[in-house]
């Protein structure tokens, strides 16, 4: 991890499951043009090697090797929010499942991976979807269903805490299908609602001039999905640094 954050700033712990690069310096600099009153800094869990191990032996094998270290980092830093990217979704659901995390979460183009805690969720969960088969080669739909159920334990308006879940995705059709459509299809949070389609909708202009589109879910009012220009790699594009900073700001609006 990096050195301790400046006093008075909230800690955002970034967890990376794969080898994708986000310029966090640019993201933090974007705060200077942000209207948010909350100052934050990004710290990183040193999971060097996780991505390669995952590619060679699967997500669960990599998680087995890094789980203790992952939990220690969260407990030691006590972050104010956790941010995950792509396949880091599995790290977030693992921490929630273990009872280690129950605060604001930010996900950049989340993609689930089959793992033991997702399997256990489907076995123990209350879902009655007869098309879901709990086996060693679960469908993408089953992965999303279990992930959504775990996320909703913390991120819902009836839990002891109603911490926000903020999601950023690219505007490509693949991003929408693999993420928003799958989240909606699970029906864990009900139907998706595009805010731009409602009468009182307002599009917000980010500092780099991009216009984001917000999607929410009927049964999960603290969840927001924002779309930004690009495909799955949008988050590594320097032009989207201000948009990632915007997502972090949203996680702290009601904190």
Helices and strands as residue ranges (DSSP letters): E 10-16, H 24-29, G 30-33, E 40-44, H 50-57, H 59-77, E 81-85, G 86-88, H 89-97, E 104-108, H 116-124, H 140-154, E 165-170, H 173-175, I 176-181, H 182-186, E 192-194, G 195-197, E 204-205, E 211-217, E 220-228, G 234-236, G 238-240, H 241-251
